[in-house]
Amino acid sequence: MLKKGIFTFSVMVYALAVILNGCKKSDPIAENSTDQMLYDLAKTSNGFKWYKNSDKQLAKSSGSAHSYSFLRTRYNAIAAENLDSQGKIIEGKTFKEGSLIVKELSNNASALERYAILYKNSSSPDGDAKGWVWGYINANQTVADAASNKGRSCTGCHSQAGNVDYMLMNKFFP
């Protein structure tokens, strides 16, 4: 009887830990921060080109570590120079300074929930070794992963074979 009680208690403690970690609040965007700048850049889609020339949401690929069911990806005019006429990333290219790539993430077709942002700015103190500034910002203006972390939670996946300057769209959405 005691073993059953300890097991039940252990399961309850584990479930509570999962619930509490799942409800962790994101931090609000700090004014005049890199995260605020990335959020502001990501909010507009004027002048952007969509991956494969389509703004249609794509179902999450098996290789994605993002927890969202749908995504769509767009490129500012500078980044779009690395897209071919089909709207796919040209193999072997490196994105230029000023390139902005925005992945819109959601769990349903009607509500944008998070932006995954890459902005090529080698002079930024938040830029990684390749000059990319990484943003992971919720649509409600809270920070899921601060730019000051330099994409540490992202580069493991984005460095895998088949990436083009960290981009994996061609690999998972050929």
Secondary structure as GFF3:
##gff-version 3
##sequence-region A 1 174
A	DSSP	alpha_helix	2	22	.	.	.	ID=ss1
A	DSSP	beta_strand	27	28	.	.	.	ID=ss2
A	DSSP	alpha_helix	34	43	.	.	.	ID=ss3
A	DSSP	beta_strand	49	50	.	.	.	ID=ss4
A	DSSP	three_ten_helix	51	53	.	.	.	ID=ss5
A	DSSP	beta_strand	58	59	.	.	.	ID=ss6
A	DSSP	beta_strand	70	75	.	.	.	ID=ss7
A	DSSP	alpha_helix	77	80	.	.	.	ID=ss8
A	DSSP	beta_strand	100	106	.	.	.	ID=ss9
A	DSSP	beta_strand	114	120	.	.	.	ID=ss10
A	DSSP	beta_strand	132	138	.	.	.	ID=ss11
A	DSSP	beta_strand	142	145	.	.	.	ID=ss12
A	DSSP	three_ten_helix	147	149	.	.	.	ID=ss13
A	DSSP	alpha_helix	155	158	.	.	.	ID=ss14
A	DSSP	alpha_helix	169	172	.	.	.	ID=ss15
###
